C-alpha cells in the first residue's frame, strides 16, 4: 500500500505541475493598459529608427533599449547607444543630438517614454565630444545643468527629460511641447552632422611656392 500511495502521490504532483505550467503559459503577458503604448499609426518602428541613424555617414553602430518595461513607479524611457566611426567627428552637434532625440520620440513601438530619453555616445577621444554639452547647446536641457566630460575612451552620456510632472524642473514640459504628440514625426537626417576629421578641423594646407628665377635681359 505504501508503494501505491507513493506512486499515486507522484502522479498527482506531476499532474499538478503540468497544470501549473499550462496555466502559467496561458497568463496574459500584454503591456499595462494604463500607459500609452504601441501606437497603431505614426512615427516609425525601432528597426527603421536604428537604420536611419546608422545610415548617417560616420556612424559605426546603433543600439536601443528600454521600450518594453515600466519600473515600480510606472516610469519608462528609451536609451540609444551610438558609436562613431574612427576618423569621424561631430561637426554639427546641435543637429546631431536633436536628430537622436526626435528619432527616439518617433518610435511607435513599446511604451511612450514618460521619464527620459537617454543618449550615450562613444566618439573619437581626440574629438573630445560631450553629448551632455551638446544637448545643452541644442536647448534640450537647462543651461546650468551639470555635465560630465567624456571618458578617456570618448564615451559620454546624458538624459533628456520628457516627464509631465509640474513639480521641480519644468524642462520635461518644455521638451514635450517641442516634441509634440507621441509618436513624433520622423525627423530628416541632418546633413554633414558628422564629417571626416580633417574636414571638421578645417585644416588649411598652405600653397606650394615655386621658386622663380628672375632674369634681367
C-alpha positions as CSV (number, residue, x, y, z in Angstrom):
1,X,0.0,0.0,0.0
2,X,2.8,2.3,0.8
3,X,4.3,1.9,-2.7
4,X,0.9,2.5,-4.2
5,X,0.4,5.6,-2.2
6,X,3.8,6.9,-3.2
7,X,3.1,6.2,-6.8
8,X,-0.3,7.9,-6.6
9,X,1.3,10.9,-4.9
10,X,3.9,11.2,-7.6
11,X,1.2,11.1,-10.3
12,X,-0.8,13.8,-8.5
13,X,2.3,16.0,-8.1
14,X,3.2,15.6,-11.8
15,X,-0.4,16.4,-12.9
16,X,-0.4,19.5,-10.7
17,X,2.9,20.6,-12.0
18,X,1.7,20.2,-15.6
19,X,-1.4,22.1,-14.8
20,X,0.7,24.9,-13.3
21,X,2.9,25.1,-16.3
22,X,-0.1,25.2,-18.7
23,X,-1.7,27.9,-16.5
24,X,1.5,30.0,-16.4
25,X,1.8,29.8,-20.2
26,X,-1.7,30.9,-20.7
27,X,-1.4,34.0,-18.4
28,X,-1.5,37.3,-20.4
29,X,1.8,39.0,-21.0
30,X,0.5,42.2,-22.5
31,X,1.6,45.7,-21.5
32,X,-0.1,47.8,-18.8
33,X,-3.2,49.3,-20.4
34,X,-2.9,52.4,-18.1
35,X,0.1,53.6,-20.0
36,X,0.2,54.6,-23.7
37,X,2.0,52.0,-25.8
38,X,2.3,50.6,-29.3
39,X,0.7,53.4,-31.3
40,X,-1.2,51.9,-34.3
41,X,-0.1,54.7,-36.7
42,X,2.5,57.5,-37.0
43,X,6.2,57.6,-36.3
44,X,8.4,54.6,-37.2
45,X,9.5,51.2,-35.9
46,X,12.5,50.5,-33.8
47,X,14.3,48.9,-36.7
48,X,13.5,51.8,-39.0
49,X,14.8,54.3,-36.5
50,X,18.0,52.4,-35.9
51,X,18.6,52.1,-39.7
52,X,18.1,55.8,-40.2
53,X,20.7,56.6,-37.5
54,X,23.3,54.1,-38.6
55,X,22.8,55.3,-42.2
56,X,24.4,58.7,-41.3
57,X,28.0,58.9,-42.6
58,X,30.4,58.3,-39.7
59,X,28.1,56.1,-37.6
60,X,29.6,52.6,-36.8
61,X,26.8,51.1,-34.7
62,X,23.5,51.8,-33.0
63,X,21.6,50.0,-30.2
64,X,18.4,50.9,-28.4
65,X,16.7,49.5,-25.3
66,X,14.1,50.2,-22.6
67,X,10.9,50.3,-24.6
68,X,9.1,47.3,-23.2
69,X,9.3,47.8,-19.4
70,X,8.0,50.0,-16.6
71,X,9.7,50.5,-13.3
72,X,7.8,50.2,-10.0
73,X,6.7,53.8,-10.3
74,X,5.4,53.3,-13.8
75,X,8.2,55.3,-15.3
76,X,9.8,54.3,-18.6
77,X,12.1,55.7,-21.2
78,X,14.4,54.8,-24.1
79,X,18.1,54.6,-24.4
80,X,20.1,54.9,-27.6
81,X,23.8,53.9,-27.8
82,X,25.8,55.2,-30.7
83,X,29.4,54.5,-31.7
84,X,31.1,56.9,-34.1
85,X,33.5,55.5,-36.7
86,X,37.2,56.1,-36.2
87,X,38.3,59.1,-38.2
88,X,34.9,60.9,-38.0
89,X,34.0,63.8,-35.7
90,X,30.8,65.6,-34.8
91,X,30.7,68.8,-36.9
92,X,27.1,70.0,-36.1
93,X,26.4,68.9,-32.5
94,X,23.0,70.6,-32.2
95,X,21.7,69.0,-35.4
96,X,23.1,65.6,-34.4
97,X,21.6,65.4,-30.9
98,X,18.3,66.8,-32.0
99,X,18.1,64.1,-34.6
100,X,18.7,61.5,-32.0
101,X,16.2,62.9,-29.5
102,X,13.5,63.3,-32.2
103,X,14.3,59.8,-33.5
104,X,13.7,58.2,-30.1
105,X,10.5,60.1,-29.7
106,X,9.2,59.0,-33.1
107,X,9.3,55.2,-32.3
108,X,5.8,54.0,-32.0
109,X,6.6,50.5,-30.7
110,X,6.6,49.9,-26.9
111,X,5.7,52.3,-24.2
112,X,5.6,56.0,-24.7
113,X,8.6,57.5,-22.8
114,X,7.4,59.3,-19.7
115,X,10.6,59.9,-17.9
116,X,13.7,60.5,-20.1
117,X,15.4,59.8,-23.3
118,X,19.0,58.6,-22.6
119,X,21.8,59.3,-25.1
120,X,25.1,57.5,-24.9
121,X,27.8,58.3,-27.5
122,X,31.2,56.8,-28.0
123,X,33.2,59.3,-30.1
124,X,36.8,59.5,-31.0
125,X,38.8,60.6,-27.9
126,X,40.7,63.2,-29.9
127,X,37.4,65.0,-30.7
128,X,36.5,65.5,-27.0
129,X,32.8,65.4,-27.9
130,X,30.5,65.6,-24.9
131,X,26.8,64.6,-25.5
132,X,25.9,66.5,-22.3
133,X,27.3,69.8,-23.6
134,X,25.7,69.2,-27.0
135,X,22.3,68.6,-25.5
136,X,22.5,71.9,-23.6
137,X,23.7,73.7,-26.7
138,X,20.7,72.3,-28.6
139,X,18.3,73.6,-25.9
140,X,17.1,70.2,-24.6
141,X,18.5,70.8,-21.0
142,X,18.8,73.8,-18.8
143,X,22.0,75.9,-19.4
144,X,23.3,75.3,-15.9
145,X,22.8,71.5,-16.0
146,X,25.7,69.5,-14.6
147,X,27.5,67.5,-17.3
148,X,30.5,65.2,-17.1
149,X,33.3,65.3,-19.6
150,X,33.8,62.4,-21.9
151,X,35.9,59.5,-20.6
152,X,39.4,58.7,-22.0
153,X,37.7,56.3,-24.4
154,X,35.5,59.0,-25.8
155,X,32.2,57.9,-24.0
156,X,29.7,60.3,-22.7
157,X,26.0,60.1,-21.7
158,X,23.1,62.3,-20.8
159,X,19.4,62.3,-20.3
160,X,16.7,64.4,-21.9
161,X,13.7,65.0,-19.6
162,X,10.3,64.1,-21.0
163,X,8.3,63.9,-17.8
164,X,4.9,65.6,-17.5
165,X,5.5,66.4,-13.8
166,X,4.9,70.0,-12.9
167,X,6.9,69.9,-9.6
168,X,10.6,70.6,-9.7
169,X,12.2,71.2,-13.0
170,X,9.8,72.3,-15.8
171,X,12.2,71.1,-18.5
172,X,10.2,68.0,-19.2
173,X,7.2,70.1,-20.1
174,X,9.2,72.3,-22.4
175,X,10.7,69.3,-24.2
176,X,7.3,67.7,-24.6
177,X,5.9,70.9,-26.1
178,X,8.8,70.9,-28.5
179,X,8.5,67.3,-29.4
180,X,4.7,67.3,-29.9
181,X,2.4,64.3,-29.8
182,X,3.8,60.8,-29.4
183,X,4.9,59.1,-31.6
184,X,6.6,62.1,-33.2
185,X,7.2,62.9,-36.8
186,X,10.1,61.0,-38.3
187,X,13.0,63.6,-38.4
188,X,15.0,64.3,-41.5
189,X,18.6,63.1,-41.3
190,X,21.0,66.0,-40.8
191,X,23.5,66.9,-43.5
192,X,27.1,66.9,-42.6
193,X,26.5,66.3,-38.9
194,X,29.5,64.1,-38.8
195,X,32.4,64.5,-41.1
196,X,35.9,63.2,-41.6
197,X,38.3,64.6,-39.0
198,X,40.3,66.7,-41.4
199,X,37.2,68.5,-42.7
200,X,35.8,69.3,-39.3
201,X,39.0,70.9,-38.1
202,X,39.4,72.9,-41.3
203,X,43.0,72.0,-41.8
204,X,44.5,74.6,-44.2
205,X,47.2,73.3,-46.5
206,X,49.5,76.1,-47.4
207,X,50.1,76.6,-51.1
208,X,53.3,75.2,-52.6
209,X,55.5,78.0,-53.6
210,X,57.6,77.5,-56.6
211,X,60.9,79.4,-56.9
212,X,61.0,81.5,-60.0
213,X,64.4,82.7,-61.2
214,X,64.2,86.3,-62.5
215,X,66.5,87.2,-65.2
216,X,67.4,90.6,-66.3
217,X,67.7,90.8,-70.1
